[in-house]
Amino acid sequence: MGTDYVHGYTPAETRRLTDQAGTLADLLHGGTTYPPGSRVLEAGCGVGAQTVQLVTRSPAIELVSIDISEESLAQAKARVAALAEVDFRLLDLHELPDKKFDHVFVCFVLEHLADPVAALVRLRGLLKPGGTITVIEGDHGSAFFHPRSPRAQAVIDCLVDLQAAAGGDSLIGRRLQPLLEQAGYADVRAEPRTVYADQNLPHLVDGFTRKTFIAMVESVRERAVAAGLLTAAEWAAGIRDLSRSAEPGGTFHYTFFKGVGRT
Ligand SMILES: C[S@@+](CC[C@H](N)C(=O)[O-])C[C@H]1O[C@@H](n2cnc3c(N)ncnc32)[C@H](O)[C@@H]1O
């Protein structure tokens, strides 16, 4: 993935990941706690937005958080410094040394990888017998909204197509269960975690519809226009229409998937 990370390593993306983690904390992390003393690996920690949740919900774990972006790791370190001691490492998850962990946590990383099964197999090799993996991914095909608009759908499709062209899969959520099975995990369970936002849920309209989802789509504007997927005018019209789902009378729906397996 490296520098071809479709959302980019920018201040806007840092803000987006932070808003996403804060707004969706209970939805995504509900059911995920690790006993004190557990050795936990967070693969692809980014700017530490989920790391904060991990150390808050499971204090006294021994957490190793890795990423391939030095800049993101520096931000993660600063963000978590006052909360807990985390062993942050600049490492590719495919090249981790054979140290064993009780649990592995992966959030929004597989969608960017060309071979997610290979990554899951590698992570399985790092788990102690009986150890667990928890994987959280989105699925942009689960986004539907009111008012319905083909122009808004077209900007979302640009993100899906650009991520696929970069070797990723933004529709990966629906595949979590088979991916974990293929990678050899036992007792695999996958479940949808749905976000629904309307004007009676203003924190979700702002934190999710606007600052997470629409912000994510907007992050690929330059690439989409440069690739000729849409004209600048079509892009602007699509974003305008999509933004109506965050206005009074609009609604927005999205489903994340959370999968758990063990060795
Ligand atoms: C969308 S961000 C998610 C970050 C964090 N998990 C979160 O939910 O806020 C994906 C992160 O995965 C990292 N990443 C991608 N491929 C990786 C690899 N092979 N090994 C380790 N980290 C990787 C990227 O650098 C990026 O920071």
The ligand as a MOL file (V3000), in Angstrom:
LIG
                    3D

  0  0  0     0  0            999 V3000
M  V30 BEGIN CTAB
M  V30 COUNTS 27 29 0 0 0
M  V30 BEGIN ATOM
M  V30 1 C -7.1420 3.7390 7.1920 0
M  V30 2 S -5.6860 3.7370 8.1490 0 CHG=1
M  V30 3 C -6.3920 3.0800 9.6490 0
M  V30 4 C -5.6030 3.4160 10.8580 0
M  V30 5 C -6.2310 2.9410 12.1810 0
M  V30 6 N -6.2990 1.5040 12.2530 0
M  V30 7 C -7.6090 3.5420 12.3850 0
M  V30 8 O -8.5900 2.8350 12.2770 0
M  V30 9 O -7.6820 4.7570 12.6550 0 CHG=-1
M  V30 10 C -4.7230 2.3630 7.5260 0
M  V30 11 C -3.3280 2.2990 8.1320 0
M  V30 12 O -2.7400 1.0310 7.7980 0
M  V30 13 C -1.3590 1.2450 7.6000 0
M  V30 14 N -0.8280 0.1100 6.8150 0
M  V30 15 C -1.0900 -0.1930 5.5320 0
M  V30 16 N -0.4210 -1.2850 5.1330 0
M  V30 17 C 0.2950 -1.6990 6.2020 0
M  V30 18 C 1.2000 -2.7670 6.4200 0
M  V30 19 N 1.5130 -3.6250 5.4360 0
M  V30 20 N 1.7550 -2.9150 7.6380 0
M  V30 21 C 1.4590 -2.0340 8.6350 0
M  V30 22 N 0.6090 -0.9810 8.4850 0
M  V30 23 C 0.0390 -0.8070 7.2810 0
M  V30 24 C -1.3200 2.5840 6.8760 0
M  V30 25 O -0.0540 3.1970 6.9340 0
M  V30 26 C -2.4040 3.3660 7.6080 0
M  V30 27 O -1.8650 4.1070 8.6700 0
M  V30 END ATOM
M  V30 BEGIN BOND
M  V30 1 1 1 2
M  V30 2 1 2 3
M  V30 3 1 2 10
M  V30 4 1 3 4
M  V30 5 1 4 5
M  V30 6 1 5 6
M  V30 7 1 5 7
M  V30 8 2 7 8
M  V30 9 1 7 9
M  V30 10 1 10 11
M  V30 11 1 11 12
M  V30 12 1 11 26
M  V30 13 1 12 13
M  V30 14 1 13 14
M  V30 15 1 13 24
M  V30 16 1 14 15
M  V30 17 1 14 23
M  V30 18 2 15 16
M  V30 19 1 16 17
M  V30 20 1 17 18
M  V30 21 2 17 23
M  V30 22 1 18 19
M  V30 23 2 18 20
M  V30 24 1 20 21
M  V30 25 2 21 22
M  V30 26 1 22 23
M  V30 27 1 24 25
M  V30 28 1 24 26
M  V30 29 1 26 27
M  V30 END BOND
M  V30 END CTAB
M  END
